[in-house]
Amino acid sequence: MLGLSWPGTALDMLGTQRHIRRPFWSRKRVQGMSWREITIGEVRWSVAPVAERVANTHAWRLMLSCRVPGQTKSPVWAATGLQSSSRSDLYAQADRLSDDKVAAVVARHLGIGPR
């Protein structure tokens, strides 16, 4: 099994690390490819779709996670208004969005352009 030892820790010295997995939050995060790359004004954004569960319902809401490549700031979250009872259906709807529509959603969230 991979990623099970914590070198230099008490668990490593006791030899008990074989039965303990590294917590999910301490694993390396790999930055994957963005779903879309859009340009708003002079700024290029990497955009990824995210399905968010709507409280007290069985519905999922499509959110867009937007980052400027090379910056370590937290992502900007933009709501699209798309909802579905199925996550896979929601991602299929996201794939059908045009780049112009995605750019419009992000620009509206940033306060650029028409509301």
Secondary structure, DSSP 8 states (H G I E B T S, - for coil): --S---TTSHHHHHT-GGG----GGGS-------SEEEEETTEEEEEEEEEEE-TTSS-EEEEEEEE-TT--S--EEEEEEEEES-HHHHHHHHHTS-HHHHHHHHHHHHT-S--
